[in-house]
Each structure stands twice: as C-alpha cells, then as structure tokens.
Amino acid sequence: MTNLMAVQNGDRDEIKFFGHLNTFSFPEVGVTPAELEEAFRVSGLDRKWMPGPRNPRDAFRSAVDREVIKHLALGNGRFLNLITAQLSKSSDPVLTFSIIRQVVDEDNKKLEPHTEISRIVHASETVLVMPVLPLDQISDAEQRAFQDIQDRYEWEKTHYTNVHIRDALMRVFRDCNPIGLRAGGGVYFTLVKYESIVNTVKALVKELEPLYGTDTPARFWTIPVIDAAEQRLMVQENMEEQVQGTMKALIKEMADELGNAAKDVTPQKATGFFDRIKEIGDMVTEYEDFLSIKLVTLQKLQTVAEQQAMAVLTKANAARRAAAAVN
C-alpha cells in the first residue's frame, strides 16, 4: 500500500496505513460452479477456496427450509402463510418435512388452527410430495408451492448461493486473521501485510458483478486504516473481545466433553482442540508483535485452554487403553 504525504504550513508529513476495513455483500442470486470457477481463475484466487460440490441433501434442505408462502391475501382480512418443519433427524437417510398451513390476520395473528397439509420427502435424490389432506382441500396456490419446492431443489443442486460464496470468502479471510468490528459481523479489519489477498478477493467480487445484474450487484468495499493511536486501540479492543469470546467458548466446549462421562473422546478430537488453540494463539501473537503490546489476559486464557485440552487428551487416551484391554 502506498502511504500518503500531507502538507500543512509547508511541512510534509507521511500518512501511514496499517490495514484495511473490509465488508462485502451478495444478493440472493445463484451462480453455477462453472461461472464461479471462471471468476476464481480470472481473479487469481486459488481454487482451493472454491465451495465444495453441492450435496443433494443440503440442496433439498435449502429448497424446503423456508417460508413457502408468506402473507398471501385470501380476502376478508385473512392471509395465508405456508411454512415447513423438519420431522426427520438430519442424519436420517430419508429427509422428511411437514408443510403447514397458517391462516392469520393482517398482524399475523392466528385465526385458525395450524394444519399440516402435506409432507415432502427426499430419498435417493428424489423429492416426493405426499399430501396429508385430500387434494380438493388444498388450494391451487398451495399446490403450486409444492411444485416450487421441487423446482427450487433442482436449481439448488446446480448453483452456489450467496451463502456459499460468502462462506468461501470468509475462509479466505480467516487466513488473514481478521478482526470483526461489529457484533453481528460484516466488517473486518485485516493487517496491511494481507493486502494482496484482499485485492484478489476484491477482484473476484468484481468478476462476479455481471452475473448478479445491475439491480442486485455484488459488492466488496475496502477502506485503508490510518496508522494512529486511536485506530490501533480500536483494533486492539476488538481483537481482545473476539479472542476472549472464542477462547471461552472453546474452553466450555472442552469442559462439556470432560463432564459427559458417558461420551468417549477420540485422540483426534483432542488434537483438534490443540490445533484450534494454536490457531487463536498465533493470531494473538501476530497482533501483539504488530501493536508492540503484551495481552496478559489472553495469554492466561490460552494457558487455561491448553490445560483443558490436555485433560481431554488424557481422557481420550484412557478410553483407548480401556478399549484395548477389553479386546
């Protein structure tokens, strides 16, 4: 990044930048794998960041797990909502959803008991609609909604949505040790050393813009951050808050593993905890070095997490020895 020169009263002062604020948005429009792969190629972003192939089960869930009809006017102050509810477990070989009719008033208050009108099933990459009510008790709009789900499923199987693309970009950003600057996400700080990656992501989004059209364009904004005390404090405070939240959640996750006597823990899972702790610790070290500070509180949390991970590993090894003794 090129620093700027400021001139005041004849004096020249260099304005240094130490990172970027990054934010991006994608409309709810899909792209095909071929379109996305070409955008990756042109932008220079490594294909390893591409989303994986669409899984038919996930495509079905995406197609059906939504409000199918929302506030359709029926007359006389009555409105129709059609929603879905999953009946099967996500791991079941056959996925089953219930389609439920809601008749409500203008304020979405229930006017009639909610009624299951159909079930929709995914089995062996086939979607089956299984009406619960006689067809003459299911309106044309509701029957069209059944077909819409089936059509959406076929579309989902062959497209990446804004969710897949956003997740792919977040995986890229995780390699840049980003600091979230909003509780709800959406704005991320990255150090200037990662500028080339940021520019490549920006080029990718630029390649995707024509695929979304002018009404709902894809957008990526990046704003240089001046290297000044206030900005450094902003990054430090948000980094501390982010790391504390992540580390405490990880410590709780390990505590839950230790507290469940009936649940065995594998050495691989324990190793995974160590890897996650190291990843967080490496980020802290990077920011400590850059900001020339020592974050003692975070170092203490990391020590606690490492002790917890060691306890998980001990439990895993004990379970492995006990299983070996039985055999």
N, C-alpha and C positions, 0 to 999 in steps of 0.2 A: 504494500500500500504506500502511495506517495504522501508524505507529510506536506502540510501547507505552511506558507510563510504569511505572518500577519505583520502589518506595518502600522505603527502608532507613534506619532510625534517623531517620525524619522527613524525610529528603531525597528529593527526586523527581528521578530520572534518566531521560532518554528513551532507550529502546532502539530503535536504528535497524536497519532491514533493507536489505540492498543487493542481494538477488537471491533466487532460488529453486533448490532441488534438485528435479528433475523425473524421474519414472520412470513407465512405463506398460507394460501387458501386455494381450495379446489372446489368447483361446483359439483353437484351430484350428477355428473355425466361420466360415462364409462369410456375406456379406450381398450382396444384389442391388444393382446400380447405382442403382436407384430408391430403395431403402432408404437407401443411403449419401448420395445426393443430398439426400434429405429431411432427414437428420441434419445435413448441412452447412448447409442453409437455416435450420433452426431454431436452430442454434448460432451462426449469423452468420459462419461461416468461409467465405472466398472460394472459389467453385467452381474457381478456377484450380489449387487444390491437390488436386482430385479425381484419383484414378488414371485413366490413360487407358483406353480401351475394351480389353476382353480380346482378345488376339491368339490365334486358334485354334491356332497352332503352339506358343505359350507354354502354352496350356491343355493341349495334348497332352503337352508335356514335364512339366508339373506332375502330370498324371494318371499318367504311366508311370514317372517317375524317382523311385521309392520302393521300399521293401521291400513286395512284393505280399502275400506270406505270411511270417509270422515265427514260427518255432519251433512249428509245428503238430505235435502228438504223433501219431506213426504207430504206436506200440506197440513193445515190446521195446527200449526205450531209444533209439529212433530218432525224429528230428524233421525236419520239412520247412521249409526256407526257400525262398522264390521271389523272386528279385531280377531287376532289369533292368540292361542295359548298352547304352549308345548305340553304334551301329555307324556311323551316318552322321555327316557333319560338320553342325554347327548351321546352316550356310549352304546345305546341300543342299535342293533343292526338295521332296524326299521324305525324311521323317524315319523312320529305322528303328532299333528297339530289339530286342535279344535278351532273351528271358525264360529265365532259367537256374534249373534245379533244384539245390538243395543239400540233401543228406541228411547230417545231423550228429547228434552225441550231445548229451547234456544240457548239456555245456560248450561247445557249438557247434564241436566239432572234427569235421573231415570224416571221414565213414565210407565214402562212395562218391565216385567222380569226379564233378565237377560236370558237368551235362548241359544243353545247350541244348534246350528242348522246343518253343519256338515263337519266331516273330518277330512283332512288332506294328508296323504301318506307318501313317504319317499322310501322306495325299496328297489334295490338293484338298478339304481339310476333311472327309475321310472316314477313319475308322480301320478298318484291316483286320487281322485275326488270321490268321497264316499258320503253322499247326503244322509243326514240323520232324519230330516223331515221329508215328507213327500214333495216331489218337485213342484206340484201346484201350490205348495205353501212357501216356496222360495221365489222371490221376485226376480224379474229379468236382470235388474241391476246386480243382485247378489250372484246370480248365475254367471254374469259377465265377469264378476270379480274372481270367481273360481278360475275362469279361463285366463284372466290377467295374471294370476299367480303362476299358472303353468307357463305362460309366455315369458314372464319375468325370470323363471327358473332357467329356461333355455338361453335367455340373454345373459344371465349371471354366469353361466358356465363358460362363456366365451369372452367375457370382459373383466377388466380390472376396474373397480370403482374408485371414487375419491379416497375411500378409507384405505385401500391397498396402497395407493400412491403415497398418501400421507405417511403411512407406516413405513414404507420403503425409505422415504426421505428422513424420517426420524432415526432409522437405523444408521444412515449415513452420518447424521448429526451426532449420534452417540459416540462415534469415533472422534468427534471434535470436543468431547467433554463439555457439552452445552450447559449453561445455567439458565433455568427458567425464571423469567422475571414477572410472571403473572401466576397467581394461584391456580387459575383454570388452564394454564398452558397457553401456547400460541405465540409467545415472544421469547426468543432465546438469544443469550449472549454467547459468542464464541471469540476466542483469542485470535489476534491478528495472524498468528502462525498458521491458522487453518484457512486463510483467505482463499487459497487456490481451490480447496474443496467447496467452500461457499460459492465461489464463482462458477464452479462446474454444476452445482445444484441449480444455480440461477439460470445457467444456460439450458439445463434440462427443462425447467419450467417454461422457458421461452419457446422451446421446441414443441411443448405440449399446447401452447396457447391456441394455435389454429384448430386443434382438434375439439376444443370446447366452444368455439364460436365467439362472436363479439358480445353477445348478451350476457354470457356467464364465463368470463375469461378466467384462466388460471393465473395466479399472481404470486410473485415472490419479491419481497422488499428486503433490502439490507441497508442499514444505516451505520456509517462509521461512528465509533465512540471515541471522543477526545480523551487523551490520557491526562486526567486531572484527578485531584484528591476526591472530589465528590463522586465521580464516576467509579473510581476504584472502590470506594466504600459501598456503593450500590451493588457492585459485583460481589464483593466480599460478603455482605449481609445476606444476599440472596443465595449465594453458594453455601454458606453455613446452614441456612434454613433448609435448603434442599437436601444436603448431605445428612443433617440430623434426622430429617423425616425418613429418608431412605434407610439409614442405618438402624434407626429404632424399629422400623417395620421389619427389617431383616432379623434383628435380634428377637422380636416377638415370634416370627415365623420359626426360628430355631427352637425357641422355648416351647412352642406348641408341639414340635416334633419330639422334644425330650419329655414333655408332660404326658404324652399319649403312650402309655406302657404297652398297649395292645398293637401298636403300629411299629413295624420294623423299619429301620432306616438303612439304606444301602451306602457303602463307602463312596459310590459315585455321587450320591446326593450330598454327602458331607463335603466331598471335594468341590462340588458346585457351589456350596456356601463359601468356601475359602476363595474360590475364583471371583465371586461377586464382591467379597470384602476387599480383595486386592484391587479390583477394578475401581471401586469407590476410593480406596486409599491412594491409588495412582492419580486420580483426578485431584484429590486434595493436595497432594504433593506438587502437582503441576501449578496449581493456583498459589500455593504457599511460595513457591520459587518465584513466580512471576510478580506477585504482590509484595514480596520480601517480608512475609509475616509468618508467624507460627500459630496455628489454631489448636491450642492445647485441648479444648473441649472435644473437638473432633478426633484428636489422637486418642483420647481416653475412650471415646465411644468405639473406636476401631479396636482397641485392646479388649474391651468387653466382648465385642462381636467375635474376635478371634478365639477367645476363651470359650465362648458358646459353641463355636464351630468345632473346636477340639472335643468338647463334650459330646457333640453329635457324632463325631468320628469314633470316639470311644464306644458309644452305644452301638454304632454300626458294626464295629469290629467284634464286640461281644456277641452280637446276634449271629454274625458269621461263624464264630467259633462254636457257639451252641448248636447251630445247624449242622456243622461238620461233625460234632460229637455224636449227634443223633444218627447221622448216616454212617 
